[in-house]
Amino acid sequence: MANIRIGQGYDVHAFGPGDHVVLGGVLVPHTQGIVAHSDGDVLIHALCDAILGALALGDIGKHFPPSDAQWKGADSRRFLVHCVGLAAERGWRIGNVDATVVGERPKVGPHAQAIRETLAADLGVGVDVVSVKATTTEKLGFTGREEGLAAMAVVLLERA
């Protein structure tokens, strides 16, 4: 039986009306909001898919379908805590997380530490194993045109 598992996740949401986005559970001021069924936290959604992928349990849409009204406007931190619980129930714990937000704006750097701390609390780990960074696409593609945000995440699960 393996003692580690790796999962990767990716999520995308379009910009829409609003004055902030939620990234890693942190409200980040912005000139637009996110169009989504839940709060549209691309970072947490990618992280959930990474955890679910490592567990071979499908994706976030399977566990929190947008067709289900109970998830309308939901705080994505609930999704993350649920996914961590699924891992724990199966004998796994978070080893480390590496996540990247892709977009021209908003700038993630000023909020990265708060995001890391929030994610670490929800993951039940120290901040030292949670990496959050950002990149642009040099004005290429939908993120480069500032039509939305994307995020990628990789998670290492270890036997508890």
N, C-alpha and C positions, 0 to 999 in steps of 0.2 A: 504494500500500500504506500502510495506517495506521501511525503511529508510536507510538500508544498504544491500549490496550484497558482497559476497565473491567469488573470482575466483582463480583457481590454474592453473599453466601451467608447462610444462616440454618440454625440447628440447635437442637434441643430434646432434653433428656433429663429423665427423672423421677428424683426422689430415691428412695433405698432405703437399705438397711442400710449403715453405714460411719461413718467418723469424719473424712472429708476428701473434697474434690472436687479434680479437676485442671482448672486453667484456664490456658490458654496454656503448658502444660508445667510449671506450678508447682503443687505440692501445697498446697492451702489448707485449713486445719483447719475442720471443720464438724461439726454434730451428726448429719449424714447423709452417705451416699455417693451415687453415681450408678448407676442401672440402665442398663447398656449392654453391647454385645458387646465393644467395646474398652475403653479407660480412660474413655470418655464425656466427653472434653474438648470441651464445646460450642463453646468459642472457636476451637480449632484446626479443628474440623470445619466451622464456618462459614467460616473463612479458606480451608480447602482447597476448599470449594465455590465461593468467590469466585474463586480462581485458576483452577480448572477451568472455571468459567463464562466467564471472560475468554478462555480458550483454546478455548472451544466443544468441550470434551472430556467433557461429561456431568457427573455428580456423584460425590461421594465413595463412594456405594453401588455405583456401577459399577466403581470402581477397587479398593475394599476391601469386598467384599460381606460382610454379617454372616453369610451362610450358609457362608462359608469359615472353617474352624476355625483357620487360621493367624493370623487377626486376633483371636482370642479373647484378651481382656485386653491387647491390643497398646497400646504407647505411641504416642499419636497424633502425637507429634513425627516419627515415621517417616513418617506420611502426609504431613505438611507438607513434609518434606525431599524426598519423592518428587514432590510437586506442583511445588515450586520447580524440581526437575530437569527435569520435563516442559516447564516454561516455558523454561528455558535451552536445552534441546534444540531448541526451535522459534525461538530467537533473541530471547527476551524476558527482562527482569529486572524485579524489583519496584521500582516507583517510590515508592509509599507504601501504607500500610494504615491503615484506620480501623475499629475494632471496638468493639462495645458488648455487654456482658454484661447480661442482663435478669433480675432477681430481687430479692427482698427480702433474702435472706441466702444465702450469706455475703457480708460486705462485701468488695468488691474493692479499694477504695482503698488499704488498707495493703499490698497485694500488687501493685499496678499497675506499679510500677517494675521489680520482678523479672520480671513477666510480659512487659513490653516488652523487657527485655534478653534474655530467653530466646527470644522470637519473633524479635527482630532477628538473633540468632545463627543461628537455623534458616533465616531468610529470606535471609541473606547481605547484610544492609543495616545502616545505622546506626540507633541507637535513635531518632534525631530524625525518622525517617519512619514510626515505628510508634506509632499512637495507640490506647490501650486505656482505655475508660471504662466506667461502669456506670450503670444506672438501675433504678428500681423501676417497678411498674405501679400504685402507690398502692393496693396490696392487692386489685387486680382480677385476675381470671383465674387460671390455674393457677400462674403465678409469684407472683402476689399471695397466693394461698393457701399458698404455700411447698410446692408439690407437685413443683417441678422448676425447672430453669434453661433459659434460652434465650440465644442469642447471634446477633448480626448482624455481618457484616463486608463491607467494600468494599475492593477492591484496584485499584490502577492499575498496569498493566504498561506498560513502555517498551521500545522496540526496543533490544536490547543493542548 
